[in-house]
Amino acid sequence: MIRNFCCALLVLGCFGPAAAQQSDPRESTLVALERLWNEAQVSRDAASLDALVAERFINTEYDGEVSDKTKFLSDIKDPLFMPTAVNIQAVKVNLFGDTAVITGIYRTKGTYQGKAYDHLGRFTDTWISEKGRWQCVASHTSLLKK
């Protein structure tokens, strides 16, 4: 996972800002972190997610369930939770000093407790940079009507 992150940052450093027309190089880093988050969910890599979310992380799911970091990571490890794809698009990064609010559209597919799911929704993630390290402090998702 770390190797993938380093490769993604290298590619984004060379091509990301020019290709995406982003004015602040932190935007490319944050989009890469969002995509790594998605990969970690599909591979159920709780250790990588642990590094991406802050100790006081709050997660609000599309169904209204609210969880802290411990519960969020526990859910990722749940053997009945089997995501097969998590993708994001229309990602927008809004920077406010050392804080970033990232919005976009997500699509996730998989099974939970043996039942298939396919969710399309919007997400809002809030990231804070402390001592040069970005961590997500809050995440919120809501389903789009089909």
N, C-alpha and C positions, 0 to 999 in steps of 0.2 A: 504494500500500500504506500509506504514512504517513497519507494522507487518511482511509482506511478505519479505521486505528487511532485517529486523533483522534475520528472520528465515533463509533466504538464506545465509547471512553472517555467521551465526552459523554453518550451514551445510558445507559451503565452508571452514570455519576455521578448522573443524574437518576432512573433507575428501577431499576437493577440491585440495589442493596442491599435496597431495600424489597421488590422482587418476589421476590428469591431468599432473603430472610430471612437474609442474611449479616451477621455482627456486625462484621467488620473490612473496611473499604473496600479493603484490599489484595487481598482474595479476588476481588473483581470485576475488578480490574486483571489478576490472574494468569489468570483464566478467559478474559478477552479476549485475552491473549497466547497462550494455548493455541489459541484459535480462529484467531488470525492465523497461527500456525505451520501449522495445517492448510490454510488458504487459500494460504499460500506454497508448501506442498508440491504442491498441485494445480496451481498456476500455475508451478511449478518456478522460483520466485523465490529463488535462492541468496543474493542480496544481503540480502533481508529475514531469511532464516534465519541468515545470518552475524551480523546484529545481535542476534538472539535467543539465540544460544548462546555460551557462554564460550570463551575460548581453550583451556582444558584440558577441554573437553566430552568426555564418553564416552557412546557410544550402544551399547546391547546390543539386538540385534534378536531377534525371536521364534524364529529358527532358531539362536541362539547366537553369531552374528557380532558381533564387537565392533569399533567404529571410533572414531577420533578426529574432531575437527572437520573436518580437511582431507578425510578420506575421506567423511564424512557429506555435506559440501557437494558433493564430486565426484559422489557417487551421485545427488544431486538433479539435477545437470546432465546425467547420462547420458541420451542421446537414446533409449535402449531402455527407459527407465523412464518410463511414461506414466500417472500416477495420474489418475483421473477424479473421485474423491470421497474425502474424509477427513472423518469426523464423529466427535464424541465425545459421550458421555452419562454420566450418573451420576457427574459430576465432583465430587470432594471435595478441598478445600484444607485442609491441616494446616500451620499456621504455627508456627515455632519461632524467635522473634526475627527475624533478617533472612534466614531460610531457610524455604522452603516445599516441602512434599512434596505433589504433586498426583497423585491416582489417579483412574481412571475406566475406562470401556469405550470402545474405538475400533472403527470399521469403516472399512476402506479398500478401494477397488476401483480397477481399472485393468488395464494390461498391462505385462509386463516381458519383454523379448526376444520379443515377439510372442505371449506366452501370457497369457491372462486370469487375474487373481487377484481374490479376494474374501475378505479376512481380517477376522475378528471376534476381538477380544482385549482384554486388559487392558493398561493402561499405568501407569507410575509415572515422573513427571518431578520432578527436584529443581532448584529455583530458588534463587538467592542474590541478595540486593539489596546492591549496593555503590555507594556515592555516589549513592543514589536511583535506580539503574537495575537492573531485574530481568534476569537472564540465566540460562538453563538450563545446569546443570553436568553433569547426567546424565539419561539417558532409557533406559527399559527397557520392552520389550513382550513379551507372551506370548499365544499363541493360546488361545482358549476352545474346548473340544470342542463339536462341532455335534451 
